[in-house]
Amino acid sequence: MTGARRLGQPRAAQVRAGPGGRPLVVDGNAVEAVRETWLLEDRWWTDRPLRRRYWEVVTDRGELVVVFRDLVAGAWRRQR
């Protein structure tokens, strides 16, 4: 399938963040709770380092969502 997104592939997300980068709204849904957050740093020794801050949140619709901010490019992505 040409142009199809592979299962598990991150996609763009619309996120409004508050203090410390905490997501407040994800794709139009208010964040009710943050379950976990973590920092991923990899490939720092290359010309394409990977730095991401991940957030596992629960929305007001009861949906469990994992989003991350690409700290190199500045973009928000949705993992699931």
N, C-alpha and C positions, 0 to 999 in steps of 0.2 A: 504494500500500500504506500504509494507516494504521498509524502507530506503528513502521514499519520503519526501521532505522538505515541512513542513506545510506552508500555506500561511502566509506571514508576518514574518516568522522565519528568523533571521539574518543569513547571510552566509559570508564566508571568502571574503575579498576584498584585492586587491593589491593596496596599496596607497603609493605614494611618497609625503612626507610632507616637508614643508619649515619651516621658522622661526615661533616659537610659535605653531608648530604642524599643521599649516594650510595645508590642502590637496592641492597639485599642480596637481597631476595626480591620477585618480581613474580608476582602471581596464583598463589602457592603453589610457584613454581619458583625455585630458587636462581640468583642471578646469578653466572656464571662469569667474565665480563669486561665491562668498559665500553669500548666502541669510541670513543665520542665524547660530549661534553656541550657544550651551548651555552645561552646566555641570549637570550630574545626579549623585547624591550620595544617596545610600540607603543601608539598611541592615548593616550599619556601626557598629551596636551593636552585630553582629553575627560573626562567624568564616568564613563567606563567604560574605564579603562586596561587594557592587556593586558600581563601580566608572567608569563613562564613559564620554568622551567628544564627543558630537555630532556635526556634520557639515552638513548643508543642502546646497548643491552646485549645480551649473548648469555647465554641461560639454560643450565642444566645439561642441558636437552633438545636443545640445539643451535639453539634458536629465536632469531632476531634480532627484538628488540622495541624499539619506541620508546615511552617513557613520558615524561610531563611532570608537573611539580608546578605548579599554578596558584598563583602567589605572592600573588595578591590574595585568592582564596577559600580557599586552603590544601588544595585537593583534588588527588588524583592521577588522571590520565587516561592511557589507553593509545591511542596513535595507530595502531599496527599490531601 
